Amino acid sequence: MPLLRKDFIIDEFQIYEAKANGADVIFLIAESLSANQINELTAAAIETDLEVLLELHSVDQIEKINFKQNRIIGINNRDLKSFKVDLNTVNIISEFIPKENILVAESGIKTKEDIDFIKQTRANSILVGEHLMSSNNTADSLRQLVDWCRHES
């Protein structure tokens, strides 16, 4: 099972630490890093045989990204200023992402209807945290999410 280090990574040392602790993927937040930092941290991750999930919150950050180097792009549906969640954010930002990139829809995914909406976008996968963390029965909630995500034949 893949392990993601979901942390505010700002230093190469954190990447080596993630690898030493068994991570397969690191999480970089475009809004908190310069273009140079994104490139350097991504290069360090690649050298360490780690994947990078690069998160966007707005189209303003697009120009900082080398999409050939950063293949997995997370689109966070939560506005960082207001904390309002709008699932349509994944549609808006995905228009600026090359078709070859893997897209991960993040935040605000709580119901089957949310999953059904995400299935109609370009997103290839989801990242769910709050819904599971606030659940009274995490195992049941996870099984329910998996069931909602299954493709109809």
Secondary structure as UniProt FT lines:
FT   STRAND          4..5
FT   HELIX           12..20
FT   TURN            21..22
FT   STRAND          25..29
FT   HELIX           30..32
FT   HELIX           35..47
FT   TURN            48..49
FT   STRAND          51..56
FT   HELIX           59..64
FT   TURN            67..69
FT   STRAND          72..76
FT   TURN            80..82
FT   TURN            87..88
FT   HELIX           89..94
FT   TURN            95..96
FT   TURN            99..100
FT   STRAND          102..106
FT   HELIX           112..119
FT   STRAND          125..127
FT   HELIX           130..133
FT   HELIX           138..149
//
